[in-house]
Amino acid sequence: MMDELDEPDGRPLSFMRKMYQSPKAEMMEMIYNSVINGEMGALSHEAPADSKIEGLHSVLSFFKEKEEYEKCGKLLKIINKLYDNSKG
């Protein structure tokens, strides 16, 4: 039986443990990379689109403060796509 903290292929979710133990900048980088690269189904879970959008806005704000506008642009495209999909 698969443990609750295992990925579908049985690997432990070490990503989540690492994220919680990392400084904020590292955590935001990990979240960004998992969203942009589609790793671990970062946006495929069944949470409402509003929740996903809210979370992505937090990540977007972090990178906006850091003036990493290329990352902001990529996140904004994903936010807009989630928004459009939730309305249509």
N, C-alpha and C positions, 0 to 999 in steps of 0.2 A: 504494500500500500504506500502511496506517495505521501510524504510528510507535507504538512501545510506550507512549509517554507521551501519546498522544492519547486523547481521549474518543471514544466510539462515533461521534459526529457529526463527528469530525476536529479538534475544538478541542484545543489543548494543555492539559495538566493543570496550568495555572498555579496552581490551588488548592493542589496538593501542594507546588509550589515555594514559594509564599507561606507555607504552613504551616510548612515547615522553616526559613524565614528569620524567623519571627515570635517575639516573646517568648511564654512559656508561656501567659499569660492570653489573648493573641490567638489562639493555636493552639487552646486549649480552646474558645473562643467559636466559632471556625470549625468545629471538630468538632461541637460541640453543634448549631449551626445546620444543618449538613449532615445530621445524623442526624434532627433534629426536622422539617426541611423536606423530607426525602427527596431531597436534592440528590445528584447524581452517584452514585446507587445506593449510598449510604453503608453500607447493611446488606444489599444484595442480592447481594453477591459470595458466592462459594462457600466461604468460610472456615467452619470448624465453629462452631456456635452458642456453644460454650464460649469460643472465642476472641473472638467478638463481645461476649459478656457480660463477659468479663474486661476488654476494652478500655473498655466502657461504665462499668464499675465505677471505672476510673481517672478518667474524666471526672466521674462522680458524686462521687467523693471530693474532687476539686478544687472543685466548686461547693458541696459541703457545708462545706468549710473557709472558703469565702467567704460562707457563710450565704445562698446564693441557693437557697432551698428550693423555689421554684416550678420552677426548672430541674431540681432533684433529683427532684421528683415526676414530671415528664414523662419523665426518663431512667429512673426506676424502673419506670414503666408499660411502657416499651419493653423493659427488661431482663426483666420478668416475662413479657411476651408471647413474647420469644425463648425463655425457659426453658420455658414451656408448650408452644410449638411443637416444641421439641426432644424433649420427653418423650412427645408424643402423636402 
